Amino acid sequence: MRPTSALLWLLLLAAAVPVQAQNPIHHCIGAHGNPVFTDQPCASLDATPVGAAPPSARDDSGPPDAPPPLLCAATTAQLRQSVIDAFAQRDANRMAGLMLWGGYGQGAAVADIRSLALLMRRPLLDLQLTGSATTDPPPAGAASSGAAPAADAATAGPQLRLQLAGTDASGSPRELRFDIVQRAGCLWLRNAE
């Protein structure tokens, strides 16, 4: 009986050793907003652990630095303010969250988000609502029977025009245009270029 007991203990010990030898995998968000999976603690990489509150949210002694982002703009004023907030915080993910991504492939969406991240580094000089964007677009079902198809109506409708500081030697500002599209009770931006 003794050799069987010793063999059983040896098997249990052998099974427990690999479990202790493995390091846990840490899921972090890097300095540029990219997900990072590592065996090192997130703090050693200057990254934020997923699920941890940002440093400003941990301190309950004063008012928060900024209001929580609006997830769905119901009016052009809310959409305009969300764009201003995204640029003020240089948050490309927040700006991407305001955009309508229908019809994009994964590669095109990733490329556009990367270009947004580069644009968010530039100062926002001006933001204008053009076309009928000074008033909110009519509800999606309110179009008359003689109206143009939805894709044509979106390109001919209201727009948000952004002027960003230029990076070339001329110093001339760069203009971006976004169509304002209403879907599911929200206003979204669609790249007009």
Secondary structure, DSSP 4 states (H G I P E B T S, - for coil): -HHHHHHHHHHHHHHHHHHHHPPPPEEEE-TTS-EEEESS-GGGGT-EETTSPPHHHH--SS--SSPPPPSSB-SHHHHHHHHHHHHHTT-HHHHHTTB--TT--HHHHHHHHHHHHHHTTSPEEEEEEEGGGGSPPPPGGG--TTPPPHHHHHHHS-EEEEEE---STT-PPEEEEEEEEEETTEEEEEE--
